[in-house]
Every structure is written in C-alpha cells, then in structure tokens.
Amino acid sequence: MNVRRQAVGLLGWAIVTFLAAALGARASISAADFYASLTLPAWAPPASVFGPVWTVLYALMALAAWLVWRQGGWRAAAPALALYLLQLALNVLWSWLFFGWKQGALAFADIALLLALIVATIVAFHRVRPAAAWLLLPYLAWVTFASALNYAVWQANPVVL
C-alpha cells in the first residue's frame, strides 16, 4: 500500500471516529451542568476530565482502526472493522441516552453491550494486527470505569435518570 493511500486511510478513520465523537458531543452540550447537578459517588472525576480523556481515546481508536485497515484493506479486515463501527455507534448512542434523553437504565444497558463489543473488537483486532488491539485497552479500561460510574449515578438519581 503506497504512502498516499495510507495517509488517506488514516485521515478517513480519524474522520469517522471523530465524527462519532462529535455526534455524541451534540447530546452532551450541557453535560457539565447536568453532571454537576447529579448526586455523584466520591470517586467520580470532575467534568473537566472527560473531554481530554475522550480526545486521547478517540485518537487511539482511530489509529487502531487504521492499523487494522492498513493490514489488508476493508475486505481482509471487514469483520473486525464492522465490530469497530458497531461499537462506535453504541458509544454515540450512550451519550444521547444518558445526557440527551436522561435514560439511566437504557444508558446502562447500552454501555454494558458496548463493553462486550469493545472486547469483541479487541479480539478481532488482535487477530489482524495485535498492536491495534493494545491501543484499545485504555478505551476498555475507561469504559469499564464509566460503566460503574453510570450505574452508581443512575442508582443515586432515580428521579432524574
């Protein structure tokens, strides 16, 4: 694969991934105020932490998808990349469920399914390009933490969520 095609591929996966981030962010426009109004567990991070963490995670995710795509193109890596796109859609949906529509139970169900799909994506990526799987481990760790936080916040705020 030539350098130009690789660069276009990297840009493409970055656009896809950060477009998903932007779609999720649309639901989170007033997230900081909403988050501040909730009863939070003592271990909940401040709202200011989420933006930088997600920016790094989305960059790692895009890089991982590109590495898998680069290994053999869409055809060779279609199952792994399809899982990636599916988990990305659930990632976006979570923001809408939790922040946009304030549906704590549905958001928790979504994030539980998202966790399973992230694990499946990591396994599929590892089969194609092990380094790509390693790049997704911080994402898995953060979403695991976010799942616990989602549950704790939902349980502590039954009227709001």
NORMO-V278652 format. One record per run of one state. SS is the DSSP state (H for helix, E for strand, C for the rest). FROM is the first residue (numbers start at 1). LEN is the number of residues. If there is no record, write none. Layout:
ss->SS from->FROM len->LEN
ss->SS from->FROM len->LEN
This chain:
ss->C from->1 len->2
ss->H from->3 len->25
ss->C from->28 len->3
ss->H from->31 len->7
ss->C from->38 len->9
ss->H from->47 len->54
ss->C from->101 len->3
ss->H from->104 len->25
ss->C from->129 len->1
ss->H from->130 len->6
ss->C from->136 len->1
ss->H from->137 len->20
ss->C from->157 len->5
